[in-house]
Amino acid sequence: MISIDIFSDVVCPWCFIGKRNLEAAISVLAKKGERYQDIQTNWRSFQLNPQLPTQGIARSEYTSKKFGGEERAKIFYERIKESGQSVGLAFDFEKIKVQPNSARMHALVYAAEEIRKDHELVERLFKTFFIDGVDLSKRENMFSVAQSAGLDKEIIDKVLDEDYLSDKVHEDMQQAARIGIQGVPFFVINQTIGLSGAQPPESIVSAVEQALRDGQSN
């Protein structure tokens, strides 16, 4: 089995692009033979802005502070839009009015992992935020997305109201710090090879092949 841990933030556009590139890489690997058929992908928590309040902040304030002004932010996001289009993603940054704190969303992903719905939830969170522009700082919106991915009401309430699985999120952040991860997406393949950024599919394919070769030589 090949394991790929994906350190990602559900409010990071490059992570959405990285997800598409990973999916393309897995499709390529599947055609390379039986040894590439069993690939397990695991979503791991990373927060680019853990200091944000639970209720989030205005998106305009966030982008202006992060990029040193609205004009610079606009240039940055136009570049991401173009990259998104190249993998079939129609980012609509203008729709986003609030930049949320993503901690509870990461905990929901762990809850979804328990019922093997984590990949579906991650996809829905990305789409809801970056394409539909939904305010994911609001409890009812997080609840709705989680429920649409198949999570039970009781589990969602437990995550959102009782900090259930927040320890998992904290552990991931500590592990990311130990590894030295400063930006996401970051892929860890077979716990041996790290790949930083929204790498093209061919780079991910090469890294997986290298991880298998390294495993055989040990």
Disulfide bonds with the S-S distance in Angstrom:
none
